Amino acid sequence: MSSFRYKPSRPAAVLGIVVGVGMLAFGITQFGDASGGGLAFLVSWCAVVVGITALNTWAAFSERGSLGTFVSDRDDAPPAGR
């Protein structure tokens, strides 16, 4: 059985890192003085952004970084997208 790995281009993953850092800075500066429900939103916002940024960092700089794996059940099947 053949397997294919999908990995975004390095520039796309690095752009995701830059956008993630910007979103984290925006969230902290805009909602940093929040309380109650706003604080809960800030914490969840930061957790999601850190997760997305970590995934993009792994995809950009890891030798085996991949955001998905595609498996074919035939060895002679063309790669996905063809």
C-alpha positions in Angstrom: 0.0 0.0 0.0 1.4 3.4 -1.0 1.2 6.3 1.4 1.6 10.0 0.6 2.4 12.9 2.9 1.0 16.3 2.5 3.2 19.1 3.7 2.5 22.8 3.1 5.2 24.8 1.5 7.7 26.3 4.0 6.6 29.9 3.1 3.0 29.0 3.8 3.8 27.5 7.2 6.1 30.4 8.1 3.2 32.8 7.1 1.0 30.8 9.5 3.5 31.3 12.2 3.7 35.0 11.6 -0.1 35.4 11.6 -0.4 33.3 14.7 2.1 35.4 16.6 0.2 38.6 15.4 -3.1 37.1 16.5 -1.6 36.2 19.9 -0.3 39.8 20.4 -3.6 41.2 19.3 -5.6 39.0 21.7 -3.4 39.9 24.7 -3.3 43.6 24.0 -7.0 44.0 23.2 -8.4 41.6 25.8 -5.6 41.6 28.4 -7.6 43.6 30.9 -10.8 41.5 30.5 -12.6 39.9 33.4 -15.2 37.2 33.7 -16.4 36.0 30.3 -13.8 38.1 28.5 -11.0 36.4 30.4 -12.4 33.0 29.5 -12.4 34.1 25.9 -8.9 35.4 26.1 -7.6 32.1 27.5 -9.4 30.0 24.9 -8.2 32.4 22.1 -4.6 32.1 23.2 -4.8 28.3 23.6 -6.1 27.9 20.0 -3.6 30.4 18.5 -0.7 28.7 20.3 -1.9 25.3 19.0 -2.1 26.6 15.4 1.3 28.3 15.6 2.9 25.1 17.1 1.4 23.0 14.3 2.7 25.4 11.7 6.1 25.5 13.3 6.3 21.7 13.3 5.2 21.6 9.6 7.7 24.3 8.6 10.9 23.1 10.4 10.5 19.4 11.0 12.0 17.0 8.5 8.9 14.8 8.8 6.4 17.6 9.4 3.1 16.9 7.8 -0.5 18.1 8.2 -2.1 15.0 6.8 -1.3 11.6 5.4 -3.0 10.2 2.3 -3.1 6.5 1.7 -3.8 4.7 -1.5 -4.9 1.1 -1.6 -3.1 0.5 -5.0 0.6 0.7 -5.5 0.2 1.9 -9.1 -2.3 4.7 -8.2 -1.2 8.2 -9.2 -0.3 10.6 -6.4 -3.2 12.6 -5.0 -4.2 15.6 -7.1 -3.4 14.1 -10.5 
